[in-house]
Every structure is written in structure tokens, then in C-alpha cells.
Amino acid sequence: QVQLQESGPGLVKPSETLSLTCTVSGGSISSYYWSWIRQPAGKGLEWIGRTYISGNTDYNPSLKSRVTISVDTSKNQLSLKLSSVTSADTAVYYCAGGGAPEWWGQGTLVTVSS
Amino acid sequence: QTVVTQEPSLTVSPGGTVTLTCASSTGAVTSDYYPNWFQQKPGQAPKALIYSTSNKHSWTPARFSGSLLGGKAALTLSGVQPEDEAEYYCLLYYGAAQGVFGGGTKLTVL
């Protein structure tokens, strides 16, 4: 069974870059789609983007200028970088895998504050 | 900007049947949007229920079904159980690439 675990700083300062890592176990990151999704407190889900090992990566147009999703096959890890963050980027960030996606991490809260 | 619209809230009695819908601001939802449905309970990560319109994951209870209905994607719960009380989200893929979530439907079992 595929399991995902997000990790990274829980607090990021405004204007800085948010960096998260997702470690995948029980499956190869060289297969399937891998996605990042976020959820501000008390609000709905927002699709950030997804990547496939072929190199195809799609992003939410509203975030595209600030976001990078990449894969490290040697570590079986997925990463997210979001630059120039503001308080509006405060959210629980989820990594997820599969086409739906069907496998989800537990999520990690990232707060943007000075 | 593409908007995906769901009913904000619905209420159903235990044992009853309820249908949640998912509409696109671009027009009719078809299987080309690969409609997906997720269930989220408070404090938990979302759980995938339905993919590509009507396909169930191995863990999806039989009482959940997906379809296209009147130009929208639909999730029907038949024989609703108290544990089905949750927030439900649809996810559509545009051009088989960009994903957009609906705003979610809060389902109350009462």
C-alpha cells in the first residue's frame, strides 16, 4: 500500500519560499501522477499542481508563476516550492499520488507569518 | 477563471438516498473531465471515493456511486449511514491536465 508523508517547516516568513517534501513508501515514484493540494483552515481544497515522471507538470494557473513541483527518484520523494508567500498561503498542504489522486498524506500545516 | 460548483450543504435521513452534483462554469461536464469524488471528515485527509466518473476504488462502499446527470457529475449515496456525514468534494480535470476542485458539499445525516 502506498503511503505518503509530508515534511518541512511549519512556519515561513512573508516573501520567502515555502519548501515541502513528500516521502513515498510502498510504491515507486517513477510511476503514477503525484500532486500537491492545499486547504486553508475552514475552507475547501485547492489543487496546486501535479507531475508525472515523464517530466510533464501542470500547475494551477493562479499559482503557476510561483510554484515548482519536482520529483527525486533516487529518494522516492516529491517536492513543492512556493515562492513569495503571503498570509494567503497559510494552509494544510497535502501530497497525493495516483490519477485521482487516490493516495493522500496526512497533511502538514504551514503558517506564513513574521 | 474556471469555477466548479457544488451544493453548499445537503441533509439526508439515515437509510435515505441523496445525490450531490458538480457543475463546471465552462459548460456540461463529460467523462473527458475525469470526474473524481472525495470524502473528508473533520481533522482528516480527504479520501478518494470515485474516479473517472463512475469507477470505485477498492475501499469504496457499494452504497456510493458516480454518474453524469443533466450536464453535471453526480455522486449518489444510497442507504445513507450516520458515518457518511462529511464534506464531499469533486475534482475535474480540464484538458486532462489542470485540476479544479469544487467548493465542497457538507452532508448532514439527520
Interface residues (C-beta under 8 A of the other chain):
Chain A: S35 I37 G44 L45 E46 W47 R50 D58 Y59 N60 P61 S62 Y94 G98 G99 A100 P101 E102 W103 W104 G105 Q106 G107
Chain B: Q1 Y34 N36 F38 Q40 A45 P46 K47 A48 Y51 S52 H57 Y89 L91 A97 Q98 G99 V100 F101 G102 G103 G104
